[in-house]
Amino acid sequence: MNRFGTVTIKLDYLLTQRNLSKNKLIQRAELQRSQLNHYCCNQVGRIDLDVLARICTVLECRIEDILEFIPPQK
């Protein structure tokens, strides 16, 4: 964790919670497999807002359900 905190992506957890496979999300949100895997593994350097919009639309969720800010520890 750095001195400014971090943003984590909770997509893998959300997919499990919604009982939706990665394959279904890839098809419905028109994503590439590698793209989704990076989001699920929290390995995204730059977040694509269009991708987030598609994911939120398919999962019928809000961005806050996918992204979480973890403040720095003092």
Buried (B, 14 or more C-beta within 10 A) or exposed (E): EEEEEEEEBBBBBBBEEBEBEBEEBBEBBEBEEEBBBBBBEEEBEEBEEEBBEBBBEBBEBEEEBBBEEEEEEE
